[in-house]
């Protein structure tokens, strides 16, 4: 039976190809050839499949990673039979030392983590020294030059950041032309439930990410859209528009980290981008209130540094200010007293701020910079609210800070 089928396919192929070749009109011949190719492909495909060697199953076919167990432990696995070393790092660890995975006889590397407190975590695998994504986990966080996997450990503690059955706003990727940077730039914009159906003007909140991330950070691992949805649905926060711009400025070729001069240039460049490009675009294209009483800003790490710079350079713009896990870093702390002297010594600064909120984890590696910044504010009698939480420099804290900061806005 198989030989008869093969003979039929070959015969069909020869007859039709011959028919196509000897059409005298070139246009008709070309059309016939296209038709012939399509028909022959259909008839020859089963023969090719029949001759293809069967694929050998591997443990990777049924592998699940990450596998969150009922007791909140998490099994992370990867099939890498030829690897000699595999480790995993992530924000579930209390120190930067990665965990080693063990290899079984089938070539599957695995490690059991936890139990973990219910939350959303990021992690990255290293296979023989090469940074590697978990191929069984399609959920990722994107940075400016790297990717990380994300995973959820469910529980009541994550209710504030979960995707719940409440009215949802929209988060859009918005592209605009930046004259400051002479390039197209992107930001994420959250509009609250009902925005599209009404004509109400809303207060505006500019939410800045940290170093190494881009404008998608707050919307992915930061879960800002869901946090806002849940707060608004519970009546804990006012409906607002939230703009998440890309705070990472284009870097020139360099070796190592930016020096103090480069840090200052990047700081000034972001300030121009925010004030001359992002804010005018948003005020033109969205129904928002444009006075300081209805404007807020907050940022984490690098974004907190950018928040401090904009606030102490243009105090008239924002009545609500949030600084998460941040401060003036390195040389910027030494020059801050001079650079911002005019605003720091202005007795009316406190009158223009309804909220100046500073938060950080007790194990955060930028604690020293944070303390120096608070000392500067104290020296000039700048009023602020301070919160010191557990934990370190992680999204685990920053999502909590957003959840606490947002209900205090526009009161």
C-alpha positions in Angstrom: 0.0 0.0 0.0 2.8 2.4 0.9 4.6 1.7 -2.4 1.4 2.4 -4.4 0.9 5.7 -2.5 4.5 6.7 -3.2 4.2 5.9 -6.9 1.0 8.0 -7.1 2.7 11.0 -5.5 5.7 10.8 -7.8 3.5 10.3 -10.9 1.3 13.3 -9.9 4.4 15.4 -9.3 5.8 14.6 -12.8 2.6 15.1 -14.7 1.8 18.5 -13.2 5.3 19.8 -13.4 5.5 18.8 -17.0 2.2 20.5 -17.6 3.5 23.7 -16.1 6.8 23.8 -18.0 5.4 23.6 -21.5 2.8 26.4 -21.4 3.8 28.7 -24.3 2.6 32.0 -22.8 5.1 33.2 -20.2 2.5 34.9 -17.9 0.2 31.8 -18.1 3.2 29.6 -17.5 4.3 31.5 -14.4 0.7 31.3 -13.0 0.5 27.6 -13.7 3.9 27.1 -12.0 2.7 28.8 -8.9 -0.4 26.6 -8.9 1.6 23.5 -9.6 4.0 24.3 -6.7 1.2 24.7 -4.2 -0.6 21.5 -5.4 2.6 19.4 -5.4 3.4 20.7 -1.9 0.1 19.4 -0.6 0.5 16.0 -2.2 4.2 15.5 -1.3 3.9 16.6 2.4 2.5 13.3 3.6 5.3 11.5 1.9 7.9 13.7 3.5 6.3 13.2 6.9 6.2 9.4 6.4 9.9 9.4 5.7 10.8 11.6 8.6 12.5 9.8 11.5 10.4 9.8 14.7 11.6 12.3 17.3 13.1 10.8 20.5 11.2 12.0 23.6 13.2 13.7 26.4 12.5 14.7 30.0 12.1 18.2 28.7 8.8 17.3 27.1 6.9 17.0 30.4 9.1 19.3 32.6 7.3 22.0 34.5 9.2 25.0 35.9 8.6 26.8 38.1 6.4 24.4 40.0 4.8 26.0 43.0 3.9 23.4 45.5 1.0 23.5 48.0 3.4 24.2 50.9 4.7 27.4 49.1 8.0 25.7 48.1 9.0 26.2 44.5 10.8 23.7 42.3 12.9 25.3 39.5 14.1 22.9 36.8 15.9 23.0 33.5 16.9 20.2 31.1 20.5 20.6 30.3 22.2 17.2 29.9 25.5 18.6 28.6 25.9 21.3 31.3 28.4 21.1 34.1 27.0 23.8 36.4 23.7 25.5 36.8 22.7 28.1 39.4 19.7 30.4 40.0 19.5 33.8 41.5 16.5 35.9 42.3 14.8 38.4 44.7 13.6 35.5 46.8 17.1 35.2 48.2 18.2 37.2 51.3 21.7 37.5 49.9 23.2 37.8 46.4 24.8 34.3 46.5 23.0 32.1 43.9 21.7 28.6 44.6 23.2 25.6 42.9 20.9 23.1 41.1 21.6 19.4 41.2 21.6 17.2 38.1 19.8 13.8 37.9 20.6 10.9 35.6 18.1 12.1 33.0 20.0 15.5 32.6 17.4 17.5 34.5 18.9 20.1 36.9 16.6 21.2 39.8 16.5 23.0 43.1 13.7 23.3 45.7 13.3 26.8 47.2 11.4 28.0 50.2 8.8 27.9 51.4 8.4 31.5 50.1 6.0 34.2 51.3 3.2 34.6 48.8 4.4 37.3 46.3 5.7 37.9 42.8 9.3 37.0 42.3 11.9 37.4 39.5 14.8 35.0 38.9 17.5 34.1 36.4 19.4 30.9 35.6 23.1 30.6 34.9 24.1 27.6 32.8 27.9 27.1 32.6 28.4 30.8 33.3 25.9 32.0 30.7 22.8 33.9 31.9 19.8 31.9 30.7 16.1 32.2 30.8 14.0 29.4 32.1 12.7 27.9 28.8 9.6 26.5 30.5 8.5 29.8 31.8 7.2 32.4 29.2 6.6 35.1 31.8 9.4 37.7 31.7 10.5 41.1 32.9 12.3 43.2 30.3 15.1 45.5 31.1 17.2 47.8 28.8 19.8 45.0 28.2 18.5 41.9 30.0 15.6 39.6 30.7 14.4 37.9 33.9 11.8 35.3 34.5 8.8 36.0 36.8 6.8 33.7 39.0 3.9 34.0 41.4 3.5 32.3 44.7 -0.2 32.7 45.4 -1.8 33.6 48.8 -3.8 36.3 50.6 -0.7 38.5 50.9 -0.8 39.2 47.2 -4.4 40.4 47.1 -3.4 44.0 46.6 -1.5 43.2 43.4 -3.5 40.4 42.0 -5.6 40.5 38.8 -9.0 40.5 40.5 -12.6 40.6 39.3 -12.9 44.4 39.6 -13.3 47.2 36.9 -10.0 47.5 35.1 -8.3 50.4 33.6 -6.1 50.3 30.5 -2.3 50.4 30.2 -1.1 51.5 26.8 2.3 51.6 25.1 2.6 55.1 23.8 5.3 56.2 21.3 6.3 59.8 20.9 8.9 61.7 19.1 11.5 63.2 21.4 13.3 66.4 20.3 15.5 66.2 23.3 16.9 62.8 22.4 16.3 63.1 18.6 14.6 59.7 18.6 11.3 57.8 19.1 10.6 57.1 22.7 8.1 55.0 24.5 6.1 55.3 27.8 3.4 53.3 29.4 0.2 55.1 30.4 -2.5 53.8 32.8 -6.0 55.3 32.4 -8.6 54.4 35.1 -11.8 52.4 34.6 -14.3 54.6 32.7 -11.8 56.9 31.2 -12.8 56.2 27.6 -16.5 56.7 28.2 -16.4 60.1 29.9 -15.1 63.6 29.7 -13.8 63.9 33.3 -10.3 65.3 33.9 -8.1 63.3 36.2 -5.1 64.0 38.4 -1.8 62.8 37.1 0.9 60.7 38.7 4.4 60.3 37.1 5.9 56.9 38.2 9.6 56.4 37.6 11.5 53.0 37.4 15.0 52.2 38.5 18.4 51.7 36.8 18.6 48.8 34.3 14.8 48.9 33.6 12.7 50.6 31.1 9.1 52.0 31.0 7.7 48.4 31.1 9.1 47.7 34.5 6.3 49.1 36.6 3.7 47.5 34.5 5.2 44.0 34.5 7.0 43.0 37.7 5.8 46.2 39.3 2.1 45.3 38.7 1.2 49.0 38.8 -2.0 48.6 36.7 -3.5 45.9 39.0 -2.5 47.8 42.1 -4.2 50.9 40.9 -7.3 48.9 39.8 -7.6 47.3 43.2 -7.1 50.5 45.1 -9.6 52.4 43.0 -12.2 49.6 43.2 -11.9 49.5 47.0 -12.3 53.3 47.3 -8.8 53.7 48.7 -7.4 55.8 45.9 -8.8 58.4 43.6 -9.1 57.6 39.9 -6.0 59.0 38.2 -3.9 58.8 35.1 -0.4 57.2 35.7 2.4 57.9 33.3 5.4 55.5 33.4 8.1 57.0 31.2 11.4 55.5 30.2 13.9 57.0 32.6 16.9 55.2 31.0 18.8 57.7 28.9 20.9 56.6 25.9 24.4 55.9 27.0 27.6 56.6 25.0 30.1 53.8 24.6 32.0 53.3 27.9 33.7 50.7 30.1 32.2 50.1 33.5 29.8 52.3 35.3 29.1 56.0 34.5 31.4 58.4 36.4 30.1 61.4 38.4 30.2 63.7 35.3 28.2 61.2 33.3 25.7 60.8 36.1 25.1 64.5 36.1 24.6 64.6 32.4 22.1 61.7 32.5 20.3 63.4 35.3 19.9 66.7 33.4 19.0 64.8 30.2 16.1 63.0 32.0 14.9 66.2 33.5 14.7 67.8 30.0 13.0 64.7 28.6 10.4 64.7 31.3 9.7 68.5 31.4 10.0 69.2 27.6 8.7 66.0 26.0 6.8 63.7 28.3 4.7 66.2 30.3 3.7 68.3 27.3 2.7 65.2 25.3 0.6 63.9 28.2 -1.1 67.2 28.9 -2.0 67.6 25.2 -3.2 64.0 24.6 -4.9 63.0 27.9 -7.7 64.6 30.0 -5.7 65.5 33.0 -5.6 68.3 35.5 -2.4 70.4 35.0 -1.9 72.2 38.3 0.5 71.2 41.1 -2.3 70.2 43.4 -3.2 67.5 41.0 0.3 66.4 40.1 2.3 63.7 41.8 5.7 62.1 41.1 7.5 59.1 42.7 10.4 56.8 41.7 12.5 53.9 42.9 16.3 53.8 43.1 17.4 55.8 40.0 13.9 57.0 39.6 14.0 58.2 43.2 17.1 60.2 42.5 15.5 61.6 39.4 12.4 62.5 41.5 14.6 64.4 44.0 16.3 66.3 41.3 13.1 67.4 39.6 11.5 68.3 42.9 14.4 70.3 44.2 14.9 72.0 40.8 11.2 72.7 40.0 9.4 72.7 43.3 6.3 74.4 41.8 5.4 71.4 39.7 4.5 68.6 42.1 2.7 68.8 45.4 3.1 65.1 46.0 6.6 63.5 46.1 7.6 59.9 46.7 11.2 58.6 47.0 11.5 54.8 47.2 14.8 53.1 48.1 16.9 56.0 47.0 18.8 59.2 47.7 21.7 61.2 46.3 24.3 58.8 45.2 28.1 59.2 45.4 29.3 62.6 44.2 25.8 63.8 43.7 25.3 63.8 47.5 28.4 66.0 48.0 27.2 68.6 45.6 23.5 68.5 46.5 23.7 71.2 49.2 25.2 73.6 46.7 23.3 72.6 43.5 19.8 72.8 45.2 20.7 75.6 47.6 18.0 78.0 46.3 15.2 75.6 46.9 16.5 74.0 50.0 16.7 77.4 51.7 13.3 78.5 50.5 11.0 78.8 53.5 8.0 78.3 51.3 9.1 74.9 50.0 7.1 73.0 52.7 4.0 75.0 52.0 3.9 73.7 48.5 4.2 70.0 49.4 1.2 68.1 50.7 3.2 65.0 50.8 7.0 64.2 50.8 7.2 60.5 51.4 10.5 58.6 51.8 10.6 54.8 52.2 13.4 52.2 52.2 14.1 48.6 53.4 16.4 48.2 56.4 18.6 45.9 54.4 18.8 48.1 51.3 22.3 48.6 50.0 21.6 52.3 49.3 20.7 53.0 53.0 23.8 55.1 53.4 22.9 57.4 50.5 19.3 57.5 51.9 20.6 58.6 55.4 22.8 61.3 53.9 19.8 62.6 51.9 17.6 62.7 54.9 20.3 64.6 56.8 20.4 67.1 54.0 16.6 67.6 54.2 16.8 67.8 58.0 19.5 70.5 57.8 17.2 72.7 55.8 14.1 71.9 57.7 12.4 70.1 54.8 9.5 68.2 56.1 8.9 64.6 55.0 7.4 61.3 56.1 9.7 58.4 56.5 9.0 54.7 56.4 11.6 51.9 57.0 10.4 48.5 56.1 12.0 45.1 56.2 13.8 43.7 53.2 16.2 45.2 50.7 16.4 46.8 47.2 13.7 44.7 45.5 10.4 44.9 43.7 8.9 43.1 46.7 9.2 46.3 48.6 8.5 48.7 45.7 5.1 47.2 45.0 4.2 47.6 48.7 5.4 51.2 48.6 3.3 52.0 45.6 0.3 50.4 47.4 0.9 52.7 50.4 1.8 55.9 48.6 -1.0 56.0 46.1 -3.9 56.3 48.6 -2.3 59.4 50.1 -2.4 61.3 46.8 -4.8 64.1 45.8 -6.4 64.4 49.2 
